[in-house]
């Protein structure tokens, strides 16, 4: 796994912590509520580093899609949010969409190179 993919995974992890903190700190003092916002900024900064190499469509889909799946699982595990069969199916479809998108992006250029005369 390349450095930029690790950075993207770190951006996702920071986003999950930030979003969970937003939920956990709902009744907290304003000063404590600033922490999740700073973490969201860090997540965007890490995403921008990953975008230097990973195609934008793939990076954003992975960042947002895995963030959605991760936060649904965290919500179920820590905040007693229901994870119904239709929701699990929707999460599986999100993951499937990410995989299909990743498989298609970047491969078009290789196909064009194969069609060009030498």
Secondary structure, DSSP 8 states (H G I E B T S, - for coil): --HHHHHHHHHHHHHHHHHHHHHHTTTS-HHHHHHHHHHHHHHHHHHHHHTTTS-HHHHHHHHHHHHHHHHHHHHHHHH-----HHHHHHHHHHHHHHHHHHHHTTHHHHHHHHHS--
